């Protein structure tokens, strides 16, 4: 199976990159194909321009590559740090540009009458792995609800798993190694 991994952290030496590397290794060891998109390394343009909204299409080759991988994927894995209680802006821009009408959902109905939303990505699964300096596990409840109800639920993905690693700034090398092992086990059970 094909899985799409979207990483949003600018530092190649970060814990988020190490987590993404572990995700790739675990998936490949299970015989899966991984399509990794490191948004910062790719210089993904997060701004959804008005022209792109109006024509419902982008001529950006990188964007089209993301769309093809999304449509082929059995699952989506997102890896990012919590900045101000949210993913980095580049991840929000990815959501705006990639999970949009005609790609992730659409509307159906008679012209000039109310339309019904139609999810276009049902049957897929999602895994969200985040890191935070926050030490209170309740701090991520709102973010989990956002992913579950307002994003993945909107596009038809109901099988969603979450993992957050807390207290990153004060963590030891031993704790980080443990988290990477947890990531491997999480992915193996998730697929």
N, C-alpha and C positions, 0 to 999 in steps of 0.2 A: 504494500500500500504506500501511497504518497502522503507525506505530512509536510505542512508549510510551517516553518519556524520564523517568527518575526521578532527581531532583537532591537531594542532601543536603548543603547547606552554608548556614549561617545568614547569611552576609555577602553581600549583593547585589553588592558590589564585588570579590568574590573571583575568583581564577583559575578556580575550579570553575564559577562562573556564566558567565564568559566562554567556557569550554569548552562548556557547555550551549547557549549562544547560537549558537556555531559549529555544533554538532550540528544544531540546528533549521534554521539557514540552509542547511547542506549538504543535509539531507534534503528541504527544501522546493524547493531548486533542482533536485533530481532528480525532482521531481513527487510526493513522498510527503506524507502527512498525519501530523503529529506531535502526539501527546498528551503535553504537558509536565506533570509533577507535581513542583513545587518543594515538598518535604515541609515545610520550615520556613515558607514563605510560606502554605501551606495550613493550617498548624497541625495537621498529621496527628497523630492520637493513636496513639503507638506501642505502648501497653500492651495486650496481649491479655488481656482479662478472662475469668475463669472462666465466666461466663454465656455469653459468646460461644463459648468452646470447647465447652461442653455442647450448645448448640443448633445449632452449626455454621453460624451465620448472624449477621450484624450488621445492626442497624437504622440504622447510621450512613450518611447519604447520601453523604458524601465517600468512605467505604470502598467503597460500591457503585459509585461512579463509577470508582474504581481498578479494580475487578473487571471492569466492562464494557470499559474500555480495554485491560486485559490480555488479555481473551478475544478482542478484535477485532484485536490487534496481531500483525503478522508477525514483529516483533522487539522486544526490550527493551534499552534502553540505560540503564546506571547510571553516574552521575557523582558522585564523592564524594572527600573528602580522607581520607588514612590518618591516623587518630588512634589512637596506641598500637598500631599494627599491625593495625587493624581499621577498618571504616567507622564513621561516627558512630552512636550508639545509635538515632537515629530511623530509620536505614536498616535496622538489625537488627529494629526493631519493625515496619517495613513488610514485611520478609520473613515475620515471625511471623504477621502478620495477613492478608497478601494471598496468599502462596504456601503455602496450607494445604490440608488434606484437603477434598475436594469442589470445589476451585477449581483447584489446580495438580497435585494427585495424589489418589489414593484407594486404598482397599484392597478387593479382591474375594475372595470365597471363601465356603464354606458356614459357616453359623452354628456357633459353638463349635469351629471348626477353624482352623488357621493361615491367615492371609490373605496374598494376594500384592499387592504394591504395583503400582499402575497409574498411570503418568505421564499427566497430562491436557493437557500443552502440547507434544506432539511437533511437529516440523516448523518450529518457530520458531527464531530465532537470537538471540544475546545479544552485547552489546558492553559491556565494563566499562572505564571510564576513571577512573583515580584519580590523585591528586597526593600527593606525600609530601616531607617535608624530608629523608628518608633519601637517601643518595647511593649505596648499594650495591644494584644491581639484583637481587641474589639475595634481598634482604629480602622481596620480594613473592611468591616462589615458593610459600610456604605459603598465601598468600591466593588465588593463582590456583588451586591445587589444591582449596581449599575451594569456590570458586565452581564450578569444573568438576565435581568429584566429588560434593560433599555438597549442593549447591543446584541448579544447573542440570541436572546429570545425573539428579538425583532426580525432577525434574519433566518430563524428556523432551527437554530442549534440549541438543543435541550440537554445534551450530555456534556456537562461542563464541570471541570475540576479546578480547584484553586490551591495554591501553595504560596505562602508568604514566609520569608525568612526575616525575623525581627532582630533589632539591635545590632545591625551590621557594623556601625561605626565602632562600637565597643567590643566586637567579636574577636576571638583569638584565631590563630591559624588552625588550631585543632577543631574549633567549632565550624569553621568554613569547610574543612575537609569532610566533616560529618554532614554538613548541608549538601555538599556535592554528592556524597554517597546516597543521601535521601532523595536527591534529584534523580539519580539513576534508578532507584527502586520505584519511585513515583511513576516515571515514564514507563517502565516495564509493566507495571500494574494498570496504567492508564490505557495502553494500547490493547 
